[in-house]
Amino acid sequence: MVGARRLGRRFGWLWAAYAMSAYGSGLGFGALSLIAVLVLEASPAEVSALSAVGPAVGALLAVPLAPWVEFRRKRPVMIAMDLVRCAALATIPVGYAFGWLSLAQLLVVSAVVAATRIAFNAASGAYLKALLQPADLLVANARFESTHWSSIAVGPPLGGAAIGLFGPVATVVADAASYLLSALCVTATGGREQPPRPATPGPPRAGTVLDGWRHIAADPVLRALYLNNLLVAGLIMATEPLLAVLLLRDLGFAPWQYALAFAAPCLGGLVGSRLAHRVVARHGQHAVFRTVGTLRVLWLIGLAFVGPGVVGLVTVIAIELAIIVNMSLYTPVLATYRLAHTPGHLVARTLSAWSIGQQAAIALCTAIGGLLASHTDPRTALTVAGLLALATPLLLPRAPHPPRPEPTPARTDA
């Protein structure tokens, strides 16, 4: 079981840091869009731009950050990224209080938060690989995954209540504070971290920014998993705004029903993440990739057939639950495999390349889905997304691949 193995005090603080920021983000889920609508009276096009352009620009900003993260101690990088996110978000309540708030400011904050999130996650992955033994990585990643889904299950409903009680920027304040608490937890991990040692002597090459993608492309299994992940993540996330229009506008669901349809299935993430270690021990990583990687996309097509009333609500919850259980089982296994098959001196750049590609795929698929829905209807767009998802298992790897030896191990001193 996920909770049965002790991973040490330092991992405990790292996990606490992850939980702080995850629950803060859960509370602040959709806060920028809500502020744009309620405070700035933004148009639908402006809200869509905020949702797509900010993260896309953040992904571009994260490209040159990848080698900067790679060749520095990871704990100070994580602390710095938390503090930058805290400061960026803190400008929103200040601007609101003094009447300075603008859509441009929200776009800048969205881009900064997206870029620093990618950099933090890259540094965190490299730090985790150096902190733990390989046999403990799956347990650690499963704990992160369960925390992620529990934060989504409880965060948005609590955030909505906080906005109703304290005003439109309340959850942004909580989110900013969560990054400050995360920075304190990362600081509390302690220990002495050895400076990174590049695989080749001398200053970093000009092309090091692309080394993460080169590593992924050179490994046939990682390449297959990467391409599959891009398409699956893009298609699943593209259905969210389409489903919102279908449920709230076309089928007349109440806002609380819509929130319940997304929050309740997230509890399935606790189930899948806790099963990950046991399933891998019995069937192996490759079986998880092929079987669970297929099961997580089979259900998406069902969203196109959701009807009104209680039956429709139960249908959405059941479909989302099936997707999330399989996703939460698959994701920590993927994260563990990716760390095991990436040399220590390439982890930050590889994780950055993975996140940047995923963010770009989500933005592209969401834009295409919106265009298709505007020329047809949400059900047609959901049907196309579901049919494309059924083809994604063809991209999954067909054979296991042994880990590559690491030429320059980069361990964190205990």
N, C-alpha and C positions, 0 to 999 in steps of 0.2 A: 504493500500500500504506500501511497505518497507520503503519508504522515508518519510512517513507522521508522524511518531512518534519520538519525541525527547528522546534520551536515556542518555543525560547528557554529560558534558564536558569530564569526565574521560573515558567514552566509546568512545567519539570522538577521543581522543588520542590513545586509543587501536586500533581502526579501522584504524587510520592513520598509526600506526606501521605495521599492517597487510598489508595495501596497499603498503607501502614502500618495504617490503620484497617480496610481491607477484609480483610487477612490476619488481623488480630487478631480481627475478627468471625467470620471463617471458623473459626479455632481455637476460639472460644467459642460456636460454633453449638449452640443447644439447651442451653447450660450451666445456665441458671437452672432449666429443667424438670428436668434431671438432678439438680441439687442438691436440688430440692424432693422428688424421689423417694428419692434415696440418703441424704440427711442428715436431712430433715424428715419422711420417710415420709408424704408427702402423698397424698391420695386422688386417683383419676382426675379427679373433679370439680374439685378444687383445682388440679391441674396444668393442666386445660383453662382454668380461670379465669385462671391466671397467663399462659397463652399468648394469651388473647383480651383480658382486661380491661386488663392493663398497657399494651399498645400502643394500645388504644382511648382510655384516659385520657391517654396521651401525645399522641395526635392532638388531643384537646380542649385540652390545655395549649398546644399549638403554635399554636392559632388566635390568641390575643392576642400571641404572639411575632412573628407575621409583620410587622406594621407596625414593631415595635421593630427587627427586622433590617433592614427596608427603609431606614429613615432614619438608619442608622449606617454607618460604614466597615466593610466586609465582612471584612477580614483580622482585626481585633480580635475580631469576633463569632465567626469560625471558631475562633480560638484559645481564646476563652472557652468555647465549646460543647465543644471537646475536653477542656479541663480539668475541666469539670463532669462529663462522662461518665467521665473517669478517676477523679475523686473518688467518684462514685456507685458505680462498680463496686468500688473499693477497700474500701468498707465491708463487702463480702461476705466476703472472706478475714479481715478483722478480726473481724467478728461470728462467723465460724466458729471462729477461734482462741480466742476468749473464751467461746464457748458462748452467744452472744446471738442467733444467726441465727434468723429467723422468716419465715413465709410473707408476712407483711405487709411486711417489709423487702424481700423479693424483688419484691413487687408495686410498691412505691415505686421501686425501682431500675429495674425494667422500664419504668415510665411516664416516669421522668426521661430514660432513655436514648432512648426513642422520641421524646420531644418535642425533645430536643437534636439528635437525628439529623436531624429535619425542618428545624430552624432552621439547622443546619450546611449541609445540602444546598442550602437556599434561598440562603444567603449565598455558598456556593461557586459556584452557577450564575451569580449576579449578578457575582461577581468574575471568573469565566471570561469572561463576555460583555464585560466592560470590559477584560480583559487581552489578548484575542486579536482578530485581524481576523475578520470574518464567514466568510471562506473557510477559516479554520483550525478552526472550531468542530466540524465533523464529524470531522476527524482526532482532535481532543482527546477528544470524546465516545466515539469508537470505542476509544481507548486506555483510557479509564475502564472501558468495557464489558468489554474483554478482561481487564483486571485483576480485575474483579468475578467473572467466571466462573472464572478460574484460582484465585482465592482459595477459591471454593466447592469446586472439584475437589480441592484439596490440604489445605485447612484442617480440615474435619471429621475425616478419617482421622487426621491428626496430633494433633488435639485429643483424640480417643478414646484414642490411645496415651499422650498426656501424662497424662490422667486415670488410666489404669491404672498408670502409673509413679509419679506424684507426688500423687495424691489428687483429690477432687472439685472443689476450687476452683482447680486449677492453671491451667485455661484462662481463668478469670475474671481471674486475675493477669496473664496474657499479654494479654488483651483490654484491661485497664486501661492497661498499659504501652504498648500500641499507640497509644492516644489521646494519651498524653504525647509519644510520638515524632512523631505527626501534628502536634501543636501546634508542636513544634520545627521541623518542615519548613515549616509555614505561615509561621512567623516568618522563616525563611531566605529566603522569596520576596523580601523586601525591597521597595524602591521606595516612592514616595510615592503614597498613595491619596487622591484628592480626596474631600471629604465629599459625600454625596448631595445633589442639588438636586431638591426636589419639583417636580412639574409646575405646581402653583399655589402662590403665596406664602402665608405665614402658617403657623400651627401645623397639624398633621395633623387632619383631620376625625374625628369620632367613628366614622364608617362606613368608615374606611380599612381596617379589619380584613377587610371583605368585598370590597375592590377587586379582589383576585385572581380571585375567582369572577365578578365583574362583567365583567372583561376576557375571561375564557374564554367566558362566555355571549354576549358581544357579537360574538365572532368565529365565524362559522359553521363554519370548518374546525377551529379549536381546540376548539370545543364538541363536534363530532362525534368528534374524536380523544380528548377527555377522557371522554366517555360510553363509548366503546368500550374505553378503557383500564380504566375502573372495573370493567366487567363481565368483561373478559378476565382481569385480575389477580385479581379475586375468585374466579372459577371455577377458575383454575389453582391458586391457593394452597389453595382448599378441598379439592382432590383429595389433597393431601399426607397429612393424617391418615387419610383414608379408605383410601388406598393402603397406608399403614403397617399398618392393621388387616388389610386383605386379604392382604398379603404375609406378615406375621409371624404372624398368628393363624390365618387361614383356610387359607392355602396352605403354611404351615410353613417359610417361608424362614429361613435362618440370619441373625443380625444382620449378619455380614460381607457376605452376599449383598445384603441390603437397602441397606447403605452403598454397595456397589459400584454398585447400580442407580441411585443418585442422583449419586454422585461422577463416575463415568466419563463420562456424557453431558455434563457441564459443560465438558469439553474442547472440545465443539462450539462453545462460546461464543467460543473463540479464532478459530475459522473464520469464523463469522458476522460478528463485529466487524471482522475484517480485510477482509472483502468489502464492507463498507458503503460506503466511499468510491468504490470502483470501480463498484459497482452504481448508485449515485446518479449518477455521472458519465455512465454509459451510458444509463440509463433514466429518471432524474429522481426527485425525492422522491415525487411523487404516485403513480407506479407502484409504488414500494416500499410506500406505505401500503395501496394496494388489493391488490396481489398478495401481498407478504410478510405483510401484516397478516391476510390470509385463511389463508395457509399455516401460520401459527403456531398456529392453533386447530383445524385439521382433524384432528389426530392424537389429541386428548384422548379422544375416544370409544373409542379402542382400549384404554385402560387398563381398561375394564369387561370385557374379554374375555381378560385375562391368566390363564394357567394355571400349574400347578405345574412344578417342575423346571427344567432348564437352558433349555428352550424358553421358559418363562415369564420367566426372568431376561433372556434375550436380547431378548424382546419388549418388556419394560419399558425396557431400555437403548435399543433402537431408537426407541421412541416418544418417550422423553425427549430423545434426541439430535435428532430431527427438530424438536421443539418449541423446544429451546434454540438450535439453529443459526438458525432463523428469528427467534426473539425477539432474539438478540444482534445480528442484522442490522437489525432494525426499531427497536430501542430507541435507538441513537445518532442515527438519522435523525429520530426523533420528538423527541429532546432538542434537536437542532440547530434543527429547525423551530420548536419552542416558543420557544427563545431569540430566533431571528430575528424572530418575529412578536409579541414582547412588548417594549414600550418599556422603556428602562433603569430608569425610576423605578417600574416595576411588577414587575420580575423576581422579587424575593424574595417578594412577596405571591402572585404567580401560581404559583411553584414550591411554596410552602407550601400553597396551596389544592389543587394537584394531589396532593401527597403526603398531605395530610390526607384528601382524598376517597378516595384509593386505599387508605389504611390502614383507613378505615371500611368500604369495600366488602369488603375481605379479611375483616375481622372478621365482618361480616354474613353473607357467603357461607359462611364456615367454620362459623358457628353453625347456619345452615340445613342445611348438608350433614350436620353431626353429628346434628341432630334427625331428618332423613330417614333416615339410616343406622340410627339407634336404633330406628325404627319399621318399617324394612324390612331392608336389609342393605347392606354397603358397595358391592356390585356395582350395586345399583339406584341408589344415590346417585351413583356414578361415571357411570352411564349418563345420568342426568338432567343432570349437569354437562356431559358431553360433547355432549349434544343442544343444550343452551342455548348452548354455545360455538360450535356450527355456525351459530347465528343472529347472532353478534356482527359478522360482516363487513357486515351491513346497516346498522350504525351508522357505518361508515367514510365519510369525505368523498368526494363524487363529483366534485369539481372543485377544481383548485388555486386558491390565493388569494394575491395579492401581499402582501409585507410592508407593514405600516403605517409611515409616517414617524414618527420619534421626535422629539417636541417638545423634549425636554431630554436630550440625550445625556450619559451619565455614564461617562466614560472613566477608566481607571486610568493614571496617568503611568508611562511606561517608565523 
